[in-house]
Amino acid sequence: DTGVSQNPRHKITKRGQNVTFRCDPISEHNRLYWYRQTLGQGPEFLTYFQNEAQLEKSRLLSDRFSAERPKGSFSTLEIQRTEQGDSAMYLCASSHSPGTGATGELFFGEGSRLTVL
Amino acid sequence: AQTVTQSQPEMSVQEAETVTLSCTYDTSESDYYLFWYKQPPSRQMILVIRQEAYKQQNATENRFSVNFQKAAKSFSLKISDSQLGDAAMYFCAYRSSVRNYQLIWGAGTKLIIKP
């Protein structure tokens, strides 16, 4: 396994357009996370999945944002009607569930950078 | 709510010297985890070191070690024998043992290595 993969790496779009990002996690990981990172800041939690179930969503995830993980493998993050404030790096990470024998360490992808003009 | 504060936006160190990055956090919980992550330019975030709050012994990973002061809610990272490849943004992060799906992050410290 080569790690967490995110596509596209860069996306430039005009305000009002829809964009979709894809994340392929490490195959044996049951958890998948989406974070958003703006310049000069640490990442902010958006949402996470355990297998195919979306178990938690941040208040940052407005109704224009939707995330799916249909088969418990890859995930997509869609942003509808993009706004300039959506410009950020969108990070995906995966992990085992923390617990006996597993630390729950997050493994990150390289991120998808969104620029909204 | 938990918060993580990194008060040093930027630090620089001479190659082969030692540098310490600071992190403080605020929580009312007694059981949690603390992490230092490294983010090189245009590269993914990678875990440097992890500390469980219930362990009194400070974690060490090769040239990286932490000074964990639970009562003071302080978690600093020491990098010994700094190398050019250590240049990166370093983020301190907190994870509750209850809400174990969410990392709460500091704003980061940019580490510059002078050759």
Interface residues (C-beta under 8 A of the other chain):
Chain A: G3 V4 R31 Y33 Y35 G40 Q41 G42 P43 E44 F45 Y48 Q50 L55 E56 L91 A93 P98 T103 G104 E105 L106 F108 G109 E110 G111
Chain B: V4 S42 R43 Q44 M45 I46 L47 R50 F91 A93 R95 N100 Y101 Q102 L103 I104 W105 G106 A107 G108
